[in-house]
Amino acid sequence: MIKEKLDIPCEAGSASLEVLRGIRMQLSSLVPDISEAAMKQMTVGLSHSLSRHKIKFSPDKVDTMVIQAIGLLDDLDKEINTYSMRIKEWYGWHFPEMSRIVADNTMYAKVVKEMGMIKNAATCDLSDVLPEDIEADLKQAAQVSMGTEVSDEDMTNIKLLCDQALALQDYRTELYDYLKNRMAAIAPNLTCLVGELVGARLISHAGSLMNLAKHPASTVQILGAEKALFRALKTKKDTPKYGLIYHASMIGQAAPKFKGKISRVLAAKCALSIRVDALGDAAEATIGLEDRVKVEERLRQLEGKSSGKHNSAAKGKSKLQKYDSDEDSGMYNLAADSTLASKKRKTSDGSSKGENEQEDEENEQEAKEPSAKKSKKKKKAEAAENEEGDEQDKKKKKKKKSKDL
């Protein structure tokens, strides 16, 4: 390559490699300005650079950031709920009806910060914070409020608490955007299947993306439900069907009786997607999109099966037809599948036949009988009826004679 690109004459072979190796080993003695410690440090740096190049190390693939971000996001949710509850309880002494009218925590804090005292409700413009109908209800309730009076110092502290809650809410929004971008870079296929939050919680629970990739699908399915799993094993009860994966949108769309099956299918596809994310080179979702389509098809299949339309052919016919083995037809006869075992009974020649077969033979024999035999049977039946009528008349006559006597 040096000869071709730089036009510098040189020799490369086993002899030159040996010479270069000897120079490298004795470089500290040949070049006195370079110490042995500096050479070691340079060697370590070179080995790290080569290792990064070999494993294609990328700073976007660092999952530690995702683990810290999802942990902080959960902590922020708890803090925001605590702050919002404290604001409602504190301001509720002054305006208790407001918590019923304005249910959203962020909107509640904005209204408190904007309005302040209840006496300012009539003149305060809340159109930037509330819809028109809710604003009208709020002003009407403020006129007949049962709240107590508070001092200006109390209201100042309440507004400061509202500022803290709103600042935390803004930071949570920014953190969620950051987490979404990191998950799209680290695990795009997993994110496509279960979303950013559930995927980040799975990675955090496993410790790293590589550890999660080593888990089988059955472990991914119940990851996060270890306490329920070991309690079920100890008491010999049913094991849990899902853990953290329960919060995925796919399982939320399924009916309650299908959640277990969908969670099993989704966990199997997630296990494949995680391995592609951890060990693959693609930066975009590839297998995740295909797996999502397959899980959605499975969900539609389960929902269609529950309606019972697939068995309408078998229910509509009274008699079961024989299996049509004609290859040209290309259709399978659903009505020929009998789920009930037919009882065997012996015939006159000693062979055993099913009830359906025997009924078919009797019907065929009746159809083959000539009309003459049918007419003879009819005559015999009529003669038997006439004889029965004569006997009844004789009995009646005897009864009358006995009465007369």
C-alpha positions as CSV (number, residue, x, y, z in Angstrom):
1,M,0.0,0.0,0.0
2,I,2.9,2.4,0.7
3,K,4.4,1.6,-2.7
4,E,1.0,2.1,-4.5
5,K,-0.2,5.2,-2.7
6,L,3.0,7.1,-1.7
7,D,5.4,5.8,-4.4
8,I,8.0,5.1,-1.7
9,P,10.2,2.0,-2.3
10,C,10.1,-0.3,0.7
11,E,10.2,-4.0,1.6
12,A,7.6,-5.9,3.6
13,G,8.1,-9.4,4.7
14,S,8.9,-11.7,7.6
15,A,12.5,-10.3,7.9
16,S,11.2,-6.7,8.0
17,L,8.6,-7.6,10.7
18,E,11.3,-9.2,12.9
19,V,13.4,-6.0,12.6
20,L,10.4,-3.8,13.5
21,R,9.6,-6.0,16.4
22,G,13.2,-5.7,17.7
23,I,13.2,-1.9,17.3
24,R,9.9,-1.7,19.2
25,M,11.2,-3.8,22.1
26,Q,14.4,-1.7,22.4
27,L,12.9,1.7,21.6
28,S,13.6,3.1,25.1
29,S,17.4,2.4,24.7
30,L,17.5,3.5,21.1
31,V,15.6,6.8,21.8
32,P,16.7,8.0,25.3
33,D,14.1,10.8,25.4
34,I,11.3,8.2,25.6
35,S,11.1,6.5,29.0
36,E,9.8,3.0,29.6
37,A,6.8,4.3,31.6
38,A,5.8,6.5,28.7
39,M,6.1,3.6,26.4
40,K,3.8,1.5,28.6
41,Q,1.2,4.3,28.7
42,M,1.4,4.7,24.9
43,T,0.9,0.9,24.5
44,V,-2.2,0.9,26.8
45,G,-3.7,3.8,24.9
46,L,-3.1,2.1,21.6
47,S,-4.7,-1.2,22.8
48,H,-7.8,0.7,24.0
49,S,-8.1,2.4,20.7
50,L,-7.8,-0.9,18.8
51,S,-10.4,-2.5,21.1
52,R,-12.9,0.3,20.6
53,H,-12.4,0.0,16.8
54,K,-12.9,-3.8,16.9
55,I,-16.1,-3.8,18.9
56,K,-17.3,-0.6,17.2
57,F,-17.6,1.3,20.4
58,S,-20.1,4.1,20.2
59,P,-21.0,6.6,23.0
60,D,-24.6,6.4,21.9
61,K,-24.7,2.8,23.0
62,V,-24.0,3.5,26.6
63,D,-27.0,2.2,28.5
64,T,-25.9,3.7,31.9
65,M,-27.5,7.0,30.8
66,V,-30.8,5.3,30.2
67,I,-30.8,3.5,33.6
68,Q,-30.1,6.8,35.4
69,A,-32.7,8.7,33.4
70,I,-35.5,6.3,34.0
71,G,-34.7,6.1,37.7
72,L,-34.8,9.9,37.9
73,L,-38.0,10.1,35.9
74,D,-39.7,7.8,38.4
75,D,-38.4,9.9,41.3
76,L,-39.7,13.1,39.6
77,D,-43.1,11.6,39.2
78,K,-43.3,10.8,42.9
79,E,-42.1,14.3,43.8
80,I,-44.5,16.0,41.5
81,N,-47.4,14.0,42.9
82,T,-46.3,14.9,46.5
83,Y,-46.0,18.6,45.7
84,S,-49.4,18.7,43.9
85,M,-51.1,17.0,46.8
86,R,-49.6,19.5,49.2
87,I,-50.7,22.4,47.0
88,K,-54.3,21.1,46.9
89,E,-54.4,20.6,50.7
90,W,-52.8,23.9,51.5
91,Y,-54.8,26.0,49.1
92,G,-57.9,23.9,49.8
93,W,-58.4,25.7,53.1
94,H,-58.9,29.0,51.2
95,F,-60.8,27.6,48.1
96,P,-62.0,24.0,48.7
97,E,-64.3,23.8,45.7
98,M,-61.5,24.4,43.2
99,S,-60.1,20.8,43.5
100,R,-63.4,19.4,42.2
101,I,-63.6,21.8,39.2
102,V,-59.9,21.7,38.2
103,A,-58.7,18.1,38.4
104,D,-55.3,18.4,36.5
105,N,-52.4,19.0,38.9
106,T,-50.4,21.2,36.5
107,M,-53.4,23.3,35.6
108,Y,-54.3,23.6,39.3
109,A,-50.9,25.0,40.2
110,K,-51.0,27.5,37.3
111,V,-54.5,28.7,38.4
112,V,-53.3,29.2,42.0
113,K,-50.2,31.1,40.8
114,E,-52.3,33.3,38.4
115,M,-55.3,34.0,40.7
116,G,-53.9,34.1,44.2
117,M,-56.6,35.2,46.6
118,I,-60.2,34.1,46.0
119,K,-61.3,37.7,45.9
120,N,-59.3,38.1,42.6
121,A,-61.3,35.4,40.8
122,A,-63.9,37.9,39.3
123,T,-61.3,40.2,37.8
124,C,-58.6,37.6,37.0
125,D,-58.2,36.5,33.3
126,L,-57.6,32.7,33.2
127,S,-58.2,32.2,29.5
128,D,-54.6,31.2,28.9
129,V,-54.8,28.5,31.6
130,L,-58.4,27.1,31.5
131,P,-61.1,26.5,28.9
132,E,-64.0,28.9,28.9
133,D,-66.6,26.6,30.5
134,I,-64.3,25.6,33.3
135,E,-63.3,29.2,33.9
136,A,-67.0,30.2,34.2
137,D,-67.6,27.4,36.7
138,L,-64.6,28.4,38.7
139,K,-65.7,32.1,39.0
140,Q,-69.2,31.0,39.9
141,A,-68.0,28.7,42.6
142,A,-65.6,31.5,44.0
143,Q,-68.6,33.7,44.7
144,V,-70.2,31.1,47.1
145,S,-67.0,29.5,48.4
146,M,-66.9,28.1,52.0
147,G,-63.1,28.6,52.4
148,T,-61.4,30.5,55.1
149,E,-59.3,33.7,54.8
150,V,-55.5,33.4,54.5
151,S,-52.7,36.0,54.9
152,D,-50.5,37.4,52.2
153,E,-47.5,35.6,53.7
154,D,-49.4,32.2,53.4
155,M,-50.3,32.9,49.8
156,T,-46.7,33.8,49.0
157,N,-45.5,30.5,50.3
158,I,-48.2,28.6,48.3
159,K,-47.1,30.4,45.1
160,L,-43.5,29.5,45.8
161,L,-44.5,25.8,46.1
162,C,-46.5,26.1,42.8
163,D,-43.3,27.5,41.2
164,Q,-41.3,24.4,42.4
165,A,-44.0,22.0,41.2
166,L,-44.2,23.6,37.7
167,A,-40.4,23.7,37.4
168,L,-40.2,20.0,38.2
169,Q,-42.9,19.4,35.6
170,D,-41.0,21.2,32.9
171,Y,-37.8,19.4,33.8
172,R,-39.7,16.0,33.6
173,T,-40.8,16.9,30.1
174,E,-37.2,17.7,29.0
175,L,-36.0,14.5,30.7
176,Y,-38.6,12.4,28.9
177,D,-37.5,13.8,25.5
178,Y,-33.9,13.0,26.4
179,L,-34.8,9.5,27.3
180,K,-36.8,9.0,24.1
181,N,-33.8,10.1,22.0
182,R,-31.4,7.8,24.0
183,M,-33.7,4.8,23.7
184,A,-34.1,5.4,19.9
185,A,-30.3,5.3,19.7
186,I,-29.6,2.4,22.1
187,A,-32.6,0.0,21.5
188,P,-34.7,1.1,18.5
189,N,-36.2,-2.4,18.0
190,L,-37.2,-2.8,21.6
191,T,-38.6,0.8,21.7
192,C,-40.7,0.0,18.6
193,L,-42.3,-3.0,20.4
194,V,-43.0,-1.8,24.0
195,G,-42.2,1.9,24.0
196,E,-39.5,4.1,25.6
197,L,-40.6,3.8,29.3
198,V,-41.2,0.1,29.4
199,G,-38.0,-0.6,27.4
200,A,-36.0,1.6,29.7
201,R,-37.4,-0.1,32.8
202,L,-36.5,-3.5,31.4
203,I,-32.9,-2.4,30.8
204,S,-32.7,-0.8,34.2
205,H,-34.1,-4.0,35.9
206,A,-31.7,-6.3,34.1
207,G,-28.7,-4.0,34.8
208,S,-27.6,-3.4,31.2
209,L,-28.7,-4.0,27.7
210,M,-26.2,-6.9,27.3
211,N,-27.6,-8.6,30.5
212,L,-31.1,-8.2,29.2
213,A,-30.1,-9.8,25.9
214,K,-28.9,-12.9,27.7
215,H,-32.3,-13.5,29.3
216,P,-34.7,-15.9,27.6
217,A,-38.2,-14.8,26.5
218,S,-39.8,-16.4,29.6
219,T,-37.7,-14.3,31.9
220,V,-38.3,-11.1,29.9
221,Q,-42.1,-11.9,30.3
222,I,-42.1,-11.9,34.1
223,L,-39.2,-9.5,34.7
224,G,-40.3,-7.3,37.5
225,A,-42.7,-9.8,39.1
226,E,-40.1,-11.8,41.0
227,K,-41.8,-11.4,44.3
228,A,-45.1,-12.8,42.9
229,L,-43.2,-15.6,41.1
230,F,-41.4,-16.9,44.2
231,R,-44.5,-16.6,46.3
232,A,-46.4,-18.7,43.7
233,L,-43.7,-21.3,43.6
234,K,-43.6,-21.5,47.4
235,T,-47.4,-21.9,47.8
236,K,-47.7,-24.0,44.6
237,K,-50.1,-21.6,43.0
238,D,-50.3,-20.2,39.4
239,T,-47.2,-18.2,38.4
240,P,-47.6,-14.6,37.2
241,K,-48.2,-14.1,33.4
242,Y,-46.4,-10.7,33.1
243,G,-44.2,-8.2,34.9
244,L,-43.0,-4.9,33.7
245,I,-44.1,-5.8,30.1
246,Y,-47.8,-5.5,31.3
247,H,-47.6,-1.7,30.8
248,A,-46.9,-2.0,27.0
249,S,-49.6,-0.7,24.7
250,M,-50.0,-4.1,23.0
251,I,-51.1,-5.8,26.2
252,G,-53.3,-2.8,27.1
253,Q,-55.2,-3.2,23.9
254,A,-55.9,-6.9,24.4
255,A,-59.0,-8.2,26.2
256,P,-58.4,-9.5,29.8
257,K,-58.7,-13.2,28.8
258,F,-56.0,-12.7,26.1
259,K,-53.5,-10.7,28.0
260,G,-51.5,-13.7,29.1
261,K,-51.2,-15.1,25.5
262,I,-50.3,-11.7,24.1
263,S,-47.7,-11.1,26.8
264,R,-46.1,-14.4,25.9
265,V,-46.0,-13.6,22.2
266,L,-44.7,-10.1,22.9
267,A,-42.0,-11.3,25.3
268,A,-40.7,-13.7,22.6
269,K,-40.5,-11.0,20.0
270,C,-38.9,-8.6,22.6
271,A,-36.1,-11.2,23.3
272,L,-35.2,-11.2,19.6
273,S,-35.3,-7.4,19.3
274,I,-33.1,-7.0,22.4
275,R,-30.4,-9.3,20.9
276,V,-30.5,-7.4,17.6
277,D,-30.1,-4.1,19.5
278,A,-27.3,-5.3,21.8
279,L,-25.3,-7.2,19.2
280,G,-26.3,-5.8,15.8
281,D,-24.9,-2.8,13.9
282,A,-28.1,-1.2,12.6
283,A,-29.0,2.1,14.1
284,E,-32.7,2.0,13.1
285,A,-35.5,-0.4,13.8
286,T,-35.5,-3.4,11.4
287,I,-36.8,-6.5,13.1
288,G,-38.9,-4.5,15.6
289,L,-41.3,-3.3,12.9
290,E,-41.9,-6.7,11.5
291,D,-42.4,-8.2,15.0
292,R,-44.9,-5.5,15.9
293,V,-47.0,-6.4,12.9
294,K,-46.9,-10.1,13.8
295,V,-48.0,-9.4,17.4
296,E,-50.9,-7.3,16.1
297,E,-51.9,-10.0,13.7
298,R,-51.9,-12.5,16.6
299,L,-54.1,-10.2,18.6
300,R,-56.6,-9.9,15.8
301,Q,-56.6,-13.7,15.4
302,L,-57.4,-14.2,19.0
303,E,-60.2,-11.6,19.0
304,G,-61.7,-13.2,15.9
305,K,-61.5,-16.7,17.4
306,S,-63.6,-15.6,20.3
307,S,-66.6,-14.7,18.1
308,G,-67.1,-18.4,17.0
309,K,-67.5,-17.6,13.3
310,H,-64.8,-20.1,12.4
311,N,-67.1,-23.0,13.5
312,S,-70.3,-21.9,11.7
313,A,-69.9,-24.6,9.0
314,A,-69.9,-27.4,11.6
315,K,-72.9,-26.0,13.5
316,G,-75.1,-25.4,10.4
317,K,-75.4,-29.0,9.3
318,S,-77.2,-31.8,11.1
319,K,-75.4,-34.7,9.6
320,L,-71.6,-35.0,9.4
321,Q,-70.1,-35.4,6.0
322,K,-67.2,-37.6,5.1
323,Y,-63.8,-36.1,4.5
324,D,-63.4,-35.1,0.9
325,S,-60.0,-36.3,-0.1
326,D,-60.2,-34.9,-3.6
327,E,-56.9,-33.1,-4.2
328,D,-58.3,-30.9,-7.0
329,S,-60.8,-29.3,-4.7
330,G,-58.1,-27.8,-2.4
331,M,-60.6,-27.2,0.4
332,Y,-60.8,-28.8,3.8
333,N,-64.3,-29.8,4.9
334,L,-64.7,-28.4,8.4
335,A,-68.0,-30.1,8.9
336,A,-66.4,-33.5,8.7
337,D,-64.5,-33.0,12.0
338,S,-66.5,-34.7,14.7
339,T,-65.4,-34.0,18.3
340,L,-67.7,-36.7,19.8
341,A,-66.5,-40.3,19.8
342,S,-69.2,-42.5,18.2
343,K,-70.3,-45.5,20.1
344,K,-69.5,-48.9,18.6
345,R,-72.2,-51.6,18.5
346,K,-72.1,-55.0,17.0
347,T,-74.2,-56.0,14.0
348,S,-75.7,-59.4,13.1
349,D,-72.6,-60.5,11.3
350,G,-70.4,-59.7,14.4
351,S,-68.6,-56.7,13.0
352,S,-68.6,-53.4,15.0
353,K,-69.9,-50.2,13.4
354,G,-70.5,-46.7,14.5
355,E,-74.0,-45.3,15.1
356,N,-73.7,-42.9,12.1
357,E,-72.7,-45.7,9.8
358,Q,-75.5,-48.0,10.9
359,E,-78.1,-45.2,10.5
360,D,-76.8,-44.6,7.0
361,E,-77.1,-48.3,6.1
362,E,-80.7,-48.5,7.5
363,N,-81.7,-45.4,5.5
364,E,-80.2,-47.0,2.3
365,Q,-82.0,-50.3,2.9
366,E,-85.3,-48.5,3.4
367,A,-84.8,-46.6,0.1
368,K,-84.1,-49.9,-1.7
369,E,-87.3,-51.7,-0.6
370,P,-89.9,-52.0,-3.4
371,S,-93.2,-50.3,-3.2
372,A,-95.0,-53.7,-3.0
373,K,-93.5,-54.6,0.3
374,K,-94.5,-51.1,1.7
375,S,-98.1,-51.7,0.6
376,K,-98.1,-55.1,2.4
377,K,-96.9,-53.5,5.5
378,K,-99.6,-50.9,5.3
379,K,-102.3,-53.7,4.8
380,K,-101.1,-55.6,7.8
381,A,-101.1,-52.5,9.9
382,E,-104.7,-51.7,8.8
383,A,-105.8,-55.3,9.6
384,A,-104.3,-55.1,13.1
385,E,-106.1,-51.8,13.7
386,N,-109.5,-53.4,12.6
387,E,-109.0,-56.4,14.9
388,E,-108.3,-54.1,17.8
389,G,-111.5,-52.2,17.0
390,D,-113.6,-55.4,16.9
391,E,-112.2,-56.6,20.3
392,Q,-113.1,-53.2,21.9
393,D,-116.7,-53.4,20.5
394,K,-117.1,-57.0,22.0
395,K,-115.9,-55.8,25.4
396,K,-118.4,-52.9,25.4
397,K,-121.3,-55.3,24.6
398,K,-120.3,-57.7,27.4
399,K,-120.3,-54.7,29.8
400,K,-123.8,-53.6,28.8
401,K,-125.2,-57.2,29.3
402,S,-123.7,-57.4,32.7
403,K,-125.3,-54.1,33.6
404,D,-128.7,-55.2,32.4
405,L,-128.5,-58.5,34.4
